[in-house]
Amino acid sequence: MEKEIMVLLKNIRKKNKISAKTVADAIGISVSTLYQYESEGTTTYRSLDIETFYRWCEALGKKPHVICATIWEKKHPRSHTSKAKRLATLRKKAYCDLTDEEKQFLLANS
């Protein structure tokens, strides 16, 4: 799960055009240390501790539980919020494009 968290944090930083220096300063680490966290799988990789994770989320303006939930939803697509999402998605599809399983799901939950 740590790898997925680091990939997500790095992607959020890049998508929002937040510099590595800005995040590193907010966390209280050097830029080279930040890159060690972001370089999962290399010999210079650093493992992420919970305190650094919290500060990193704060630096990106994200709540830690939202980051964790994002990872959870990717691995467990039928979680507590997925039924409503699935219904909404299936209702947008043309009836002829639905599988038998999808049709049964719609009938059972409509």
N, C-alpha and C positions, 0 to 999 in steps of 0.2 A: 504494500500500500504506500510505503514511503516514496517509491519511484513515481507512482502516479501523482502523488501530492506535489512532488518537486516539478514534474512536467507541467502540471496545472499552474503552479505558482509562477514558473518561468514564462509560460504562455500568457498568463494574465499580465505580467509585467511588460512583455513585449507588445501585446495587443494594445495596451493602454499607453504605450510609448513612455514608460517610466524607466529612467536610466538605472543601471545597476548601482551607480554611486548613490542615487537617491534612496534606494531600498537599503543598501548597505549602511548608509549613515543612519537611517531610521532604526535599523536593527542594532546598530552599534558594533558592526564588524567591518573589515576591510573589503574592498571590491574583489580582491583575489580570493578571499575566504568565501564570498558570495558565489563566485564562479566555481569554487570547489563543491559547494552544495549543489549547484545547478549541473555539474558535470558528472552525473550518475554513471557509474560503469567504468570510470577511468581510475587510474592509480592515485589521483589526487582527490578523489571523492570524499566528502564528509557526510556523516550521518546526521540527520535532522533531529534535534531534541525538541520537546514540546514547548519550551519557553521561546526558542528561536522561531518555531512555527507560529506561535501566537503573535510575536512581534512582526514577523514577516507579513502575516495576514493584515495586521493593523497598518503596516506601511503601504499595502496595496489597497487599503480601504475595503477589505473583505472580512466577513465574520468567519472565524475558524470552523464553526459548525456548518456553514454553507459550503466551504471547501470540502469538508469530509462528506457531506451529503451528496455533493456532485460526484465524488468518487464512488460512493455507495450506490447511487442510482445507475451508474454505468455498469456496475458489476451485478446489481440485483434489480433488473428492470421491472419486476412485478412487485415492487414495494408498496407501501401504504398509499402513495399518491398515483401509482401507475394505472389503477383501474379507471379512474376518471379520465386520465390522459388517453388511455387506449380507446375508451368509448368515444371521446372527442375525435380522435384520429380516424377511427373506423366509420364514424358518421359522415366524414368528409369524402370517403371513397365511394365510387360508383358501385351499386349493388352487384353488378356483373363482375367486378374486380375482386369481390370478397371471396375468401376461401370458405369452405363449409364450417371450419372451426370458428372463423371470424363471425359468420352468420349466427351460429349457435351462441356465441358470446354476446352478440348484440341482442338476440331474442331473450336470453336469460337475464340481461341487465338493463333492459329498457322498460 
